[in-house]
Amino acid sequence: MFPLITTNSLFAVDTQVNDRKILAGKIVLASHRDLGFKVAHLQRLPSVDLLVSVNHRYLPVDITSDSQWKIVGQVLWWMSKDPQA
């Protein structure tokens, strides 16, 4: 999610809600059994669910039918240290 959420940031995740319909358009934490965690915007289109990073160097990840991707919850807030401090 860099440049929005920088490396070594702390963030809080609400794990009570993990329904993709409710979290559409929100920043979410997703987990993959082999790839680890990803923080990204959840974008829902009529036939596709995507994890879209703010950093445009990363392509969106299609999680529509991939049962290995799970939505952990919504990122509520984060704190980042000034990288130049």
MOPAC internal coordinates of N, CA, C and O (Angstrom, degrees):
PM7 1SCF
backbone

  N    0.0000 0     0.00 0     0.00 0    0    0    0
  C    1.4523 1     0.00 0     0.00 0    1    0    0
  C    1.5174 1   111.94 1     0.00 0    2    1    0
  O    1.2310 1   119.56 1   177.56 1    3    2    1
  N    1.3492 1   118.45 1    -2.44 1    3    2    1
  C    1.4518 1   119.56 1   177.54 1    5    3    2
  C    1.5136 1   107.56 1   -55.85 1    6    5    3
  O    1.2310 1   116.90 1   -45.68 1    7    6    5
  N    1.2832 1   123.50 1   134.32 1    7    6    5
  C    1.4458 1   129.54 1    19.23 1    9    7    6
  C    1.5302 1   115.08 1   -94.36 1   10    9    7
  O    1.2310 1   118.95 1   178.58 1   11   10    9
  N    1.3328 1   119.61 1    -1.42 1   11   10    9
  C    1.4604 1   120.68 1   179.95 1   13   11   10
  C    1.5216 1   111.17 1   -71.10 1   14   13   11
  O    1.2310 1   119.89 1   129.27 1   15   14   13
  N    1.3136 1   117.82 1   -50.73 1   15   14   13
  C    1.4569 1   122.90 1   177.40 1   17   15   14
  C    1.5214 1   106.52 1  -114.69 1   18   17   15
  O    1.2310 1   120.52 1   -66.26 1   19   18   17
  N    1.3250 1   116.62 1   113.74 1   19   18   17
  C    1.4571 1   120.62 1  -174.04 1   21   19   18
  C    1.5292 1   111.42 1   -81.67 1   22   21   19
  O    1.2310 1   121.02 1   -13.69 1   23   22   21
  N    1.3135 1   115.66 1   166.31 1   23   22   21
  C    1.4588 1   122.29 1   176.75 1   25   23   22
  C    1.5251 1   109.48 1   -58.44 1   26   25   23
  O    1.2310 1   120.58 1   -37.36 1   27   26   25
  N    1.3131 1   116.50 1   142.64 1   27   26   25
  C    1.4671 1   124.40 1   179.88 1   29   27   26
  C    1.5210 1   113.64 1    68.60 1   30   29   27
  O    1.2310 1   119.81 1  -158.67 1   31   30   29
  N    1.3286 1   117.96 1    21.33 1   31   30   29
  C    1.4607 1   121.01 1   174.74 1   33   31   30
  C    1.5241 1   109.60 1   -77.53 1   34   33   31
  O    1.2310 1   121.36 1   -26.39 1   35   34   33
  N    1.3113 1   115.00 1   153.61 1   35   34   33
  C    1.4615 1   121.46 1   172.30 1   37   35   34
  C    1.5133 1   107.16 1  -103.02 1   38   37   35
  O    1.2310 1   120.40 1   -40.37 1   39   38   37
  N    1.3351 1   116.85 1   139.63 1   39   38   37
  C    1.4565 1   118.14 1   176.77 1   41   39   38
  C    1.5142 1   110.86 1  -144.68 1   42   41   39
  O    1.2310 1   121.86 1   -24.61 1   43   42   41
  N    1.3302 1   114.04 1   155.39 1   43   42   41
  C    1.4631 1   121.41 1   179.64 1   45   43   42
  C    1.5234 1   108.51 1  -107.03 1   46   45   43
  O    1.2310 1   121.27 1   -42.21 1   47   46   45
  N    1.3319 1   115.18 1   137.79 1   47   46   45
  C    1.4598 1   121.04 1  -177.87 1   49   47   46
  C    1.5206 1   109.11 1  -123.41 1   50   49   47
  O    1.2310 1   120.59 1   -50.78 1   51   50   49
  N    1.3263 1   116.48 1   129.22 1   51   50   49
  C    1.4599 1   122.38 1   174.41 1   53   51   50
  C    1.5187 1   107.42 1   -86.78 1   54   53   51
  O    1.2310 1   120.34 1   -72.21 1   55   54   53
  N    1.3362 1   116.95 1   107.79 1   55   54   53
  C    1.4596 1   121.29 1  -177.35 1   57   55   54
  C    1.5299 1   112.66 1   -90.02 1   58   57   55
  O    1.2310 1   120.27 1   179.74 1   59   58   57
  N    1.3247 1   117.09 1    -0.26 1   59   58   57
  C    1.4716 1   120.50 1   179.36 1   61   59   58
  C    1.5282 1   111.64 1   -67.52 1   62   61   59
  O    1.2310 1   120.82 1   144.99 1   63   62   61
  N    1.3234 1   116.04 1   -35.01 1   63   62   61
  C    1.4667 1   120.24 1  -177.95 1   65   63   62
  C    1.5200 1   108.51 1  -112.45 1   66   65   63
  O    1.2310 1   120.66 1   -59.69 1   67   66   65
  N    1.3270 1   116.34 1   120.31 1   67   66   65
  C    1.4631 1   120.17 1   175.54 1   69   67   66
  C    1.5312 1   111.16 1  -133.35 1   70   69   67
  O    1.2310 1   120.84 1  -162.79 1   71   70   69
  N    1.3188 1   116.00 1    17.21 1   71   70   69
  C    1.4687 1   122.23 1   177.99 1   73   71   70
  C    1.5262 1   109.25 1   -76.86 1   74   73   71
  O    1.2310 1   120.34 1   -57.62 1   75   74   73
  N    1.3084 1   116.96 1   122.38 1   75   74   73
  C    1.4636 1   121.77 1  -177.17 1   77   75   74
  C    1.5303 1   112.53 1   -60.42 1   78   77   75
  O    1.2310 1   119.64 1   147.12 1   79   78   77
  N    1.3202 1   118.30 1   -32.88 1   79   78   77
  C    1.4733 1   120.95 1   179.66 1   81   79   78
  C    1.5240 1   110.80 1   -63.88 1   82   81   79
  O    1.2310 1   120.75 1   138.91 1   83   82   81
  N    1.3157 1   116.17 1   -41.09 1   83   82   81
  C    1.4641 1   121.27 1  -178.34 1   85   83   82
  C    1.5296 1   110.90 1   -75.10 1   86   85   83
  O    1.2310 1   119.96 1   146.36 1   87   86   85
  N    1.3296 1   117.68 1   -33.64 1   87   86   85
  C    1.4584 1   121.99 1  -174.71 1   89   87   86
  C    1.5239 1   114.29 1   -90.52 1   90   89   87
  O    1.2310 1   119.89 1  -177.84 1   91   90   89
  N    1.3196 1   117.81 1     2.16 1   91   90   89
  C    1.4649 1   120.80 1   179.88 1   93   91   90
  C    1.5266 1   109.98 1   -56.62 1   94   93   91
  O    1.2310 1   121.17 1   -50.63 1   95   94   93
  N    1.3342 1   115.37 1   129.37 1   95   94   93
  C    1.4543 1   121.38 1   179.34 1   97   95   94
  C    1.5205 1   114.47 1    86.20 1   98   97   95
  O    1.2310 1   119.85 1   175.75 1   99   98   97
  N    1.3108 1   117.89 1    -4.25 1   99   98   97
  C    1.4673 1   122.77 1  -178.61 1  101   99   98
  C    1.5300 1   110.18 1   -98.11 1  102  101   99
  O    1.2310 1   121.12 1   -16.56 1  103  102  101
  N    1.3308 1   115.47 1   163.44 1  103  102  101
  C    1.4581 1   120.58 1   172.81 1  105  103  102
  C    1.5201 1   106.78 1   -84.30 1  106  105  103
  O    1.2310 1   120.84 1   -52.78 1  107  106  105
  N    1.3321 1   116.00 1   127.22 1  107  106  105
  C    1.4593 1   120.84 1  -175.69 1  109  107  106
  C    1.5274 1   110.55 1  -126.18 1  110  109  107
  O    1.2310 1   121.70 1   -18.71 1  111  110  109
  N    1.3264 1   114.36 1   161.29 1  111  110  109
  C    1.4617 1   121.98 1   169.44 1  113  111  110
  C    1.5182 1   106.18 1  -105.34 1  114  113  111
  O    1.2310 1   120.85 1   -56.03 1  115  114  113
  N    1.3245 1   115.99 1   123.97 1  115  114  113
  C    1.4640 1   121.17 1   178.74 1  117  115  114
  C    1.5261 1   107.97 1  -119.25 1  118  117  115
  O    1.2310 1   121.14 1   -28.66 1  119  118  117
  N    1.3166 1   115.42 1   151.34 1  119  118  117
  C    1.4611 1   119.24 1   178.36 1  121  119  118
  C    1.5196 1   110.12 1  -126.74 1  122  121  119
  O    1.2310 1   121.70 1   -32.02 1  123  122  121
  N    1.3110 1   114.35 1   147.98 1  123  122  121
  C    1.4583 1   123.09 1   178.10 1  125  123  122
  C    1.5177 1   107.51 1  -129.29 1  126  125  123
  O    1.2310 1   120.60 1   -44.16 1  127  126  125
  N    1.2917 1   116.45 1   135.84 1  127  126  125
  C    1.4657 1   121.43 1  -175.85 1  129  127  126
  C    1.5260 1   112.52 1   -54.87 1  130  129  127
  O    1.2310 1   119.78 1   139.56 1  131  130  129
  N    1.3160 1   118.03 1   -40.44 1  131  130  129
  C    1.4607 1   121.57 1  -176.14 1  133  131  130
  C    1.5327 1   114.01 1  -101.58 1  134  133  131
  O    1.2310 1   120.15 1   152.10 1  135  134  133
  N    1.3326 1   117.31 1   -27.90 1  135  134  133
  C    1.4612 1   121.41 1  -173.02 1  137  135  134
  C    1.5205 1   114.16 1   -98.63 1  138  137  135
  O    1.2310 1   119.71 1   168.22 1  139  138  137
  N    1.3238 1   118.16 1   -11.78 1  139  138  137
  C    1.4611 1   120.65 1   179.19 1  141  139  138
  C    1.5144 1   112.63 1    91.52 1  142  141  139
  O    1.2310 1   121.00 1    34.48 1  143  142  141
  N    1.3308 1   115.69 1  -145.52 1  143  142  141
  C    1.4583 1   121.63 1  -174.61 1  145  143  142
  C    1.5177 1   111.34 1  -103.83 1  146  145  143
  O    1.2310 1   121.45 1   -25.39 1  147  146  145
  N    1.3386 1   114.83 1   154.61 1  147  146  145
  C    1.4686 1   121.84 1   176.48 1  149  147  146
  C    1.5128 1   107.91 1  -143.35 1  150  149  147
  O    1.2310 1   120.48 1   -46.83 1  151  150  149
  N    1.3329 1   116.69 1   133.17 1  151  150  149
  C    1.4600 1   122.69 1   174.03 1  153  151  150
  C    1.5153 1   106.34 1  -106.51 1  154  153  151
  O    1.2310 1   120.57 1   -56.38 1  155  154  153
  N    1.3416 1   116.52 1   123.62 1  155  154  153
  C    1.4599 1   120.30 1  -176.03 1  157  155  154
  C    1.5202 1   109.95 1  -162.91 1  158  157  155
  O    1.2310 1   121.31 1   -12.73 1  159  158  157
  N    1.3266 1   115.09 1   167.27 1  159  158  157
  C    1.4582 1   120.53 1   172.45 1  161  159  158
  C    1.5263 1   108.32 1   -75.06 1  162  161  159
  O    1.2310 1   120.55 1   -43.30 1  163  162  161
  N    1.3246 1   116.55 1   136.70 1  163  162  161
  C    1.4606 1   120.90 1   174.15 1  165  163  162
  C    1.5135 1   107.63 1   -91.94 1  166  165  163
  O    1.2310 1   120.63 1   -63.13 1  167  166  165
  N    1.3152 1   116.41 1   116.87 1  167  166  165
  C    1.4629 1   121.54 1   179.61 1  169  167  166
  C    1.5145 1   108.28 1  -112.90 1  170  169  167
  O    1.2310 1   121.30 1   -54.62 1  171  170  169
  N    1.3301 1   115.12 1   125.38 1  171  170  169
  C    1.4656 1   120.13 1   178.99 1  173  171  170
  C    1.5143 1   109.37 1  -110.46 1  174  173  171
  O    1.2310 1   121.09 1   -56.68 1  175  174  173
  N    1.3082 1   115.52 1   123.32 1  175  174  173
  C    1.4570 1   122.71 1   174.40 1  177  175  174
  C    1.5187 1   106.64 1  -109.78 1  178  177  175
  O    1.2310 1   119.23 1    -9.00 1  179  178  177
  N    1.3397 1   119.07 1   171.00 1  179  178  177
  C    1.4662 1   119.34 1  -176.18 1  181  179  178
  C    1.5340 1   114.90 1   -52.03 1  182  181  179
  O    1.2310 1   119.64 1   144.06 1  183  182  181
  N    1.3128 1   118.29 1   -35.94 1  183  182  181
  C    1.4660 1   118.43 1  -177.65 1  185  183  182
  C    1.5300 1   113.53 1  -128.20 1  186  185  183
  O    1.2310 1   120.13 1  -169.45 1  187  186  185
  N    1.3428 1   117.36 1    10.55 1  187  186  185
  C    1.4619 1   120.54 1  -174.80 1  189  187  186
  C    1.5261 1   110.18 1  -142.12 1  190  189  187
  O    1.2310 1   120.49 1   -41.84 1  191  190  189
  N    1.3329 1   116.68 1   138.16 1  191  190  189
  C    1.4597 1   123.04 1   169.78 1  193  191  190
  C    1.5257 1   107.00 1  -110.42 1  194  193  191
  O    1.2310 1   120.60 1   -51.79 1  195  194  193
  N    1.3558 1   116.45 1   128.21 1  195  194  193
  C    1.4533 1   121.19 1  -176.46 1  197  195  194
  C    1.5200 1   111.15 1  -125.81 1  198  197  195
  O    1.2310 1   120.69 1   -34.76 1  199  198  197
  N    1.3228 1   116.28 1   145.24 1  199  198  197
  C    1.4558 1   122.31 1   166.43 1  201  199  198
  C    1.5248 1   105.63 1   -99.54 1  202  201  199
  O    1.2310 1   120.81 1   -64.20 1  203  202  201
  N    1.3395 1   116.06 1   115.80 1  203  202  201
  C    1.4609 1   121.19 1  -174.73 1  205  203  202
  C    1.5272 1   109.38 1  -114.18 1  206  205  203
  O    1.2310 1   120.70 1   -61.10 1  207  206  205
  N    1.3132 1   116.27 1   118.90 1  207  206  205
  C    1.4546 1   121.98 1   179.37 1  209  207  206
  C    1.5250 1   110.06 1   -80.22 1  210  209  207
  O    1.2310 1   120.67 1   -31.35 1  211  210  209
  N    1.3397 1   116.33 1   148.65 1  211  210  209
  C    1.4577 1   120.90 1   173.74 1  213  211  210
  C    1.5254 1   109.31 1   -68.97 1  214  213  211
  O    1.2310 1   120.51 1   147.82 1  215  214  213
  N    1.3225 1   116.63 1   -32.18 1  215  214  213
  C    1.4550 1   122.10 1   178.08 1  217  215  214
  C    1.5304 1   107.94 1   -76.40 1  218  217  215
  O    1.2310 1   120.77 1   -68.22 1  219  218  217
  N    1.3093 1   116.13 1   111.78 1  219  218  217
  C    1.4639 1   120.80 1  -173.70 1  221  219  218
  C    1.5285 1   113.68 1   -74.50 1  222  221  219
  O    1.2310 1   120.19 1  -179.47 1  223  222  221
  N    1.3409 1   117.24 1     0.53 1  223  222  221
  C    1.4661 1   119.54 1   173.32 1  225  223  222
  C    1.5211 1   110.94 1   -73.90 1  226  225  223
  O    1.2310 1   120.58 1   162.72 1  227  226  225
  N    1.3297 1   116.49 1   -17.28 1  227  226  225
  C    1.4598 1   121.50 1  -179.05 1  229  227  226
  C    1.5229 1   109.78 1  -104.63 1  230  229  227
  O    1.2310 1   120.59 1   -50.34 1  231  230  229
  N    1.3034 1   116.48 1   129.66 1  231  230  229
  C    1.4555 1   121.22 1   178.48 1  233  231  230
  C    1.5276 1   110.30 1   -73.77 1  234  233  231
  O    1.2310 1   119.90 1   -28.81 1  235  234  233
  N    1.3393 1   117.80 1   151.19 1  235  234  233
  C    1.4651 1   119.59 1   174.25 1  237  235  234
  C    1.5207 1   110.80 1   -59.52 1  238  237  235
  O    1.2310 1   121.13 1   -30.77 1  239  238  237
  N    1.3274 1   115.45 1   149.23 1  239  238  237
  C    1.4613 1   121.48 1   179.51 1  241  239  238
  C    1.5222 1   108.05 1  -108.31 1  242  241  239
  O    1.2310 1   120.67 1   -57.72 1  243  242  241
  N    1.3203 1   116.33 1   122.28 1  243  242  241
  C    1.4660 1   121.91 1   178.03 1  245  243  242
  C    1.5282 1   108.63 1   -78.76 1  246  245  243
  O    1.2310 1   120.52 1   -64.10 1  247  246  245
  N    1.3252 1   116.60 1   115.90 1  247  246  245
  C    1.4680 1   120.79 1  -179.85 1  249  247  246
  C    1.5253 1   111.41 1  -113.35 1  250  249  247
  O    1.2310 1   120.23 1  -164.82 1  251  250  249
  N    1.3218 1   117.16 1    15.18 1  251  250  249
  C    1.4531 1   121.46 1  -175.26 1  253  251  250
  C    1.5141 1   112.77 1   -56.45 1  254  253  251
  O    1.2310 1   120.29 1   123.24 1  255  254  253
  N    1.3055 1   117.06 1   -56.76 1  255  254  253
  C    1.4627 1   119.54 1  -174.70 1  257  255  254
  C    1.5226 1   112.69 1  -113.13 1  258  257  255
  O    1.2310 1   120.31 1  -173.71 1  259  258  257
  N    1.3097 1   117.02 1     6.29 1  259  258  257
  C    1.4614 1   120.52 1  -179.32 1  261  259  258
  C    1.5223 1   108.87 1   -84.61 1  262  261  259
  O    1.2310 1   120.53 1   -76.36 1  263  262  261
  N    1.3108 1   116.60 1   103.64 1  263  262  261
  C    1.4572 1   120.65 1  -176.46 1  265  263  262
  C    1.5231 1   112.32 1   -71.61 1  266  265  263
  O    1.2310 1   120.01 1   172.44 1  267  266  265
  N    1.3321 1   117.58 1    -7.56 1  267  266  265
  C    1.4548 1   119.94 1   179.30 1  269  267  266
  C    1.5264 1   112.08 1   -81.43 1  270  269  267
  O    1.2310 1   119.26 1   162.15 1  271  270  269
  N    1.3309 1   119.01 1   -17.85 1  271  270  269
  C    1.4549 1   122.57 1   176.16 1  273  271  270
  C    1.5161 1   109.01 1   -90.19 1  274  273  271
  O    1.2310 1   120.65 1   -51.80 1  275  274  273
  N    1.3261 1   116.36 1   128.20 1  275  274  273
  C    1.4607 1   122.97 1   177.64 1  277  275  274
  C    1.5227 1   108.80 1  -125.18 1  278  277  275
  O    1.2310 1   120.20 1   -42.62 1  279  278  277
  N    1.3220 1   117.23 1   137.38 1  279  278  277
  C    1.4486 1   121.08 1   174.38 1  281  279  278
  C    1.5236 1   107.65 1   -82.77 1  282  281  279
  O    1.2310 1   120.57 1   -60.95 1  283  282  281
  N    1.3317 1   116.52 1   119.05 1  283  282  281
  C    1.4645 1   121.59 1  -179.76 1  285  283  282
  C    1.5220 1   110.03 1   -79.39 1  286  285  283
  O    1.2310 1   120.37 1   136.97 1  287  286  285
  N    1.3316 1   116.89 1   -43.03 1  287  286  285
  C    1.4583 1   120.47 1   179.93 1  289  287  286
  C    1.5129 1   111.59 1   167.03 1  290  289  287
  O    1.2310 1   121.36 1     4.79 1  291  290  289
  N    1.3333 1   115.00 1  -175.21 1  291  290  289
  C    1.4569 1   122.39 1  -178.39 1  293  291  290
  C    1.5232 1   110.45 1   -91.02 1  294  293  291
  O    1.2310 1   120.89 1   -45.57 1  295  294  293
  N    1.3263 1   115.90 1   134.43 1  295  294  293
  C    1.4613 1   120.83 1   173.55 1  297  295  294
  C    1.5285 1   106.77 1   -76.34 1  298  297  295
  O    1.2310 1   120.83 1   -61.31 1  299  298  297
  N    1.3373 1   116.02 1   118.69 1  299  298  297
  C    1.4585 1   120.99 1  -176.88 1  301  299  298
  C    1.5219 1   112.27 1   -88.36 1  302  301  299
  O    1.2310 1   120.36 1   136.91 1  303  302  301
  N    1.3263 1   116.92 1   -43.09 1  303  302  301
  C    1.4646 1   122.03 1   179.79 1  305  303  302
  C    1.5146 1   109.00 1  -157.78 1  306  305  303
  O    1.2310 1   121.29 1   -14.49 1  307  306  305
  N    1.3239 1   115.14 1   165.51 1  307  306  305
  C    1.4457 1   120.64 1   175.52 1  309  307  306
  C    1.5198 1   109.46 1  -149.21 1  310  309  307
  O    1.2310 1   121.45 1   -23.66 1  311  310  309
  N    1.3177 1   114.84 1   156.34 1  311  310  309
  C    1.4715 1   122.29 1   176.21 1  313  311  310
  C    1.5199 1   107.26 1  -125.77 1  314  313  311
  O    1.2310 1   121.30 1   -46.98 1  315  314  313
  N    1.3193 1   115.11 1   133.02 1  315  314  313
  C    1.4559 1   120.48 1   179.49 1  317  315  314
  C    1.5123 1   109.61 1  -126.09 1  318  317  315
  O    1.2310 1   120.92 1   -38.65 1  319  318  317
  N    1.3084 1   115.84 1   141.35 1  319  318  317
  C    1.4500 1   121.78 1   175.32 1  321  319  318
  C    1.5224 1   107.66 1   -84.27 1  322  321  319
  O    1.2310 1   120.85 1   -38.74 1  323  322  321
  N    1.3143 1   115.97 1   141.26 1  323  322  321
  C    1.4572 1   120.71 1   176.39 1  325  323  322
  C    1.5341 1   108.22 1   -60.35 1  326  325  323
  O    1.2310 1   119.32 1   -61.36 1  327  326  325
  N    1.3312 1   118.91 1   118.64 1  327  326  325
  C    1.4632 1   120.81 1  -175.65 1  329  327  326
  C    1.5347 1   113.01 1   -63.93 1  330  329  327
  O    1.2310 1   119.76 1   161.88 1  331  330  329
  N    1.3264 1   118.06 1   -18.12 1  331  330  329
  C    1.4506 1   120.63 1  -179.57 1  333  331  330
  C    1.5186 1   112.88 1   -96.57 1  334  333  331
  O    1.2310 1   120.60 1  -178.82 1  335  334  333
  N    1.3502 1   116.47 1     1.18 1  335  334  333
  C    1.4685 1   119.46 1  -178.78 1  337  335  334
  C    1.5153 1   111.04 1   -83.81 1  338  337  335
  O    1.2310 1   120.10 1   180.00 1  339  338  337

